[in-house]
């Protein structure tokens, strides 16, 4: 199955390091970041899982749940969690799916045989509260993921869902935004952007972030 942006992601029930998880029920009305790993006890992924544990308060602030996936079983995950806690000086505080039968990996198209010999690739899925896919990243095994960038994208998605703006290159929370080109009426612009805006070009208008 190939998932595209805007698709409703499939539901599943699978074992995890925290017991059986029915995905839709577990996610509830939250956004979700699902990120996969080729196997337990892999070095780059160990650093990533530690980083996500440390950043969990930032995900919580945004109403986002995090969940990892590896094709090893739940008992293996528990041993790996011990290593992560020890080496990364943190406590893993979210579940790791035990996708032994590769059910979830197949549903979410995480198996790329030419890349990792039939193991899961290192994917990231950002899923909104309506269970729609909003972003995917796929990383090579040798390059650690940047979870601050994932938080930045979530900030952009949640902002632009609620205001008629887009975010420009290298934007971060608090920076100026771009007014969407479809807004043209001067009275509507005045109402929606009381802080004003700068017209660089007719199609490029910058305004202070609306919710700040």
NORLIN-V408503 format. One record per backbone hydrogen bond with DSSP energy under -1.0 kcal/mol. CO is the residue of the C=O (numbers start at 0). NH is the residue of the N-H. E is the energy in kcal/mol with one decimal. If there is no record, write none. Layout:
co=CO nh=NH e=E
co=CO nh=NH e=E
This chain:
co=3 nh=6 e=-2.5
co=6 nh=132 e=-3.0
co=11 nh=22 e=-2.8
co=13 nh=20 e=-3.1
co=14 nh=97 e=-2.8
co=15 nh=18 e=-1.6
co=20 nh=13 e=-2.4
co=21 nh=25 e=-3.0
co=22 nh=26 e=-3.0
co=23 nh=27 e=-2.2
co=26 nh=29 e=-2.1
co=30 nh=64 e=-3.0
co=31 nh=126 e=-2.9
co=32 nh=66 e=-2.5
co=33 nh=124 e=-2.6
co=34 nh=68 e=-1.4
co=41 nh=45 e=-1.9
co=42 nh=46 e=-1.5
co=43 nh=47 e=-1.7
co=44 nh=48 e=-2.9
co=45 nh=49 e=-1.6
co=46 nh=50 e=-2.0
co=47 nh=51 e=-2.6
co=48 nh=52 e=-1.8
co=49 nh=53 e=-2.0
co=50 nh=54 e=-1.9
co=54 nh=57 e=-1.5
co=54 nh=58 e=-1.6
co=55 nh=59 e=-3.0
co=56 nh=60 e=-2.0
co=58 nh=63 e=-2.4
co=59 nh=62 e=-1.9
co=62 nh=30 e=-2.4
co=64 nh=32 e=-2.6
co=66 nh=34 e=-2.0
co=67 nh=96 e=-3.3
co=68 nh=36 e=-1.9
co=69 nh=98 e=-2.5
co=72 nh=76 e=-2.3
co=73 nh=77 e=-2.1
co=74 nh=78 e=-1.6
co=75 nh=79 e=-2.4
co=76 nh=80 e=-3.0
co=77 nh=81 e=-1.5
co=78 nh=82 e=-1.5
co=79 nh=83 e=-2.8
co=80 nh=84 e=-2.9
co=81 nh=85 e=-2.0
co=82 nh=86 e=-3.1
co=83 nh=87 e=-2.6
co=84 nh=89 e=-1.1
co=94 nh=67 e=-2.3
co=95 nh=16 e=-1.7
co=96 nh=69 e=-2.1
co=97 nh=99 e=-1.4
co=98 nh=101 e=-1.3
co=101 nh=105 e=-2.2
co=102 nh=106 e=-2.1
co=103 nh=107 e=-2.4
co=104 nh=109 e=-3.5
co=105 nh=108 e=-1.3
co=109 nh=120 e=-2.8
co=111 nh=114 e=-2.5
co=111 nh=115 e=-1.8
co=112 nh=116 e=-1.1
co=115 nh=118 e=-1.4
co=120 nh=122 e=-1.3
co=121 nh=138 e=-2.9
co=122 nh=35 e=-2.2
co=123 nh=136 e=-1.8
co=124 nh=33 e=-2.3
co=125 nh=133 e=-3.3
co=125 nh=134 e=-1.2
co=126 nh=31 e=-2.8
co=127 nh=130 e=-2.1
co=130 nh=8 e=-3.0
co=131 nh=127 e=-2.6
co=132 nh=5 e=-3.2
co=134 nh=125 e=-2.4
co=136 nh=123 e=-2.4
co=139 nh=142 e=-1.4
co=145 nh=149 e=-1.2
co=146 nh=150 e=-2.0
co=147 nh=151 e=-2.1
co=148 nh=152 e=-2.4
co=149 nh=153 e=-2.1
co=150 nh=154 e=-2.5
co=151 nh=155 e=-2.2
co=152 nh=156 e=-3.0
co=153 nh=157 e=-2.8
co=154 nh=158 e=-2.1
co=155 nh=159 e=-2.9
co=156 nh=160 e=-1.5
co=158 nh=162 e=-1.3
co=162 nh=164 e=-2.3
co=163 nh=179 e=-1.6
co=165 nh=177 e=-2.8
co=167 nh=170 e=-1.9
co=171 nh=174 e=-2.6
co=176 nh=206 e=-2.5
co=177 nh=165 e=-2.7
co=179 nh=182 e=-1.7
co=184 nh=188 e=-2.6
co=185 nh=189 e=-2.3
co=186 nh=190 e=-2.0
co=187 nh=191 e=-2.9
co=188 nh=192 e=-2.4
co=192 nh=195 e=-2.2
co=197 nh=199 e=-1.0
co=197 nh=205 e=-2.7
co=200 nh=203 e=-1.5
co=203 nh=199 e=-2.1
co=203 nh=200 e=-1.6
co=204 nh=178 e=-2.7
co=205 nh=197 e=-3.0
co=206 nh=176 e=-3.3
co=208 nh=211 e=-1.6
